[in-house]
């Protein structure tokens, strides 16, 4: 609900004044002000960045100093799960705090329905200036992701073989430099370079010692076709290239964070850092994403850094990227709540006002990926219809096509190699019951929201290497 007394630019909350203004009554209607009432919000999403490839998540040999720096003065969620293993449904879940089957974006070329209420729309209603700079057309205008943004800049989009991080940062900085002192903003910056193709970056070299046959920027389908021949040193080379892309992206995120500080906005800006999904490198027989619900893909970094920073805090309870929107809204607004959100707020835990949640949280993930067109055998390989439930250490995955059930203990077996299904009937049934209930609900969640895959969209997908 919009606060009637808070039109855009009506409340010049600069840092030095914010505490005083909060004391004399931020918010409206006598509501308790939020901890960071009307702070700016910067949401950074890196495409295809698995948590296990981020330095602060104890990735060996990985240097991501700027991302790690956010964790040094913010709350790091050790076990954050994406709702889906590919871009469109995952980003829509971050925006709406709805599971894919509820917001309706479940397959390639689906459009985010107009009746979805996005985080940008909520901030727009609060009088914020809202801006997005994105590097993937699947989350651009054609698919409804511009909802709520005063402007969505998709000019950094450059396809799978291009580099877009410099343009994303430049666009985000241009926006920051245009913000006036009286304005509050919500800025969404989406980076794409870790997504295949994996390119070499000399200045972040992790591959120079390699002496095999692979080269940078090979098509991912070519890597997949030779996957049975890949030796450990080849896989290390591919992962090395991927991590060079991550380091390169981290560098450009650093430029954005530096400019935020130079502009004096750091002290009044809440920063959220996350990813839409990770990437598989043969841990389970595949390279890329979309196909499985292993933590290779679902485990994403999530760091929330309140304005000006806080004492570093690590939260270990399982959370979902569904929780981002409710958490952010509770931290910066006493007016905006979403009682129907699928996620929940972690504002109190971030601020140290309550212990990390110890109760059994139930988290779901799902994928219904059936590419519209392409070379039949490659399309067939990427198909996936699966659901998953996470409760405590346990994760149960259901393959809806084969009716196979896979149960993993993520604490004892973080790489999810040992299927425990069938070892404990009571445990199996409890989790299976939760997952079947979710599956029944998703069947009736909403009608298919697909866009007809018109020729223009297919052509763009061909240009980007999605279909061949
Ligand atoms: Zn993605």
Boltz pocket constraint, residues with backbone or C-beta under 6 A from the ligand:
constraints:
  - pocket:
      binder: B
      contacts: [[A, 47], [A, 48], [A, 86], [A, 87], [A, 88], [A, 276], [A, 277]]
      max_distance: 6.0
